[in-house]
Amino acid sequence: NAGVTQTPKFRVLKTGQSMTLLCAQDMNHEYMYWYRQDPGMGLRLIHYSVGEGTTAKGEVPDGYNVSRLKKQNFLLGLESAAPSQTSVYFCASRRLTEINYGYTFGSGTRLTVV
Amino acid sequence: GQQLNQSPQSMFIQEGEDVSMNCTSSSIFNTWLWYKQDPGEGPVLLIALYKAGELTSNGRLTAQFGITRKDSFLNISASIPSDVGIYFCAGQLESTSYGKLTFGQGTILTVHP
């Protein structure tokens, strides 16, 4: 009964390095989302996916890429990290027929780019 | 992009006091949600609202969907130390598909024993 699991929980990158954040859900949810959380700005949508093999841009997609090769996994990639990408990243998922629109969130990945 | 204006940004209260926070938007939402985030964790859904004027309670929490569909408020009665955290409003626009939510900036709540 893990829900949404994000790895890693913490990471420090140097400017220009690349990395991939992994989100895994075991609830067979169709929709998955990546948000970033910055102080005073709430959560902003980076990319989302409505099913295996499909992805779409959110509000702040620049500098990020995503892939959803398997229904249970949603990967967020940073090809060339910048200090502006220092943030806490949250993955969320939701069932297609979920009535209350409530997401299930992971516990977050805190990324620092130096 | 679309933004929700959430206020206040932070609150410092004494245990036992009531709390009120609200969100406003320039656009019409068809769903309003309130989440709470504990330190080091992801947000957890508290209350969901689906109809204009709807008033819903969850224990000591009460939330309302504004008549104009452009605002919502959350009240917490008789606060306790475990109410500490960040509270977010979130809304789904009528024109938004795939369950995408727009979040407010958050209200940081501190409760002094």
Interface residues (C-beta under 8 A of the other chain):
Chain A: V4 Y31 Y33 Y35 G40 M41 G42 L43 R44 L45 Y48 V50 A56 G58 E59 F90 A92 R94 E98 N100 Y101 G102 Y103 F105 G106 S107 G108
Chain B: G1 L4 Q6 Q9 T31 L33 G40 E41 G42 P43 V44 L45 A48 F88 A90 Q92 Y98 G99 K100 L101 F103 G104 Q105 G106
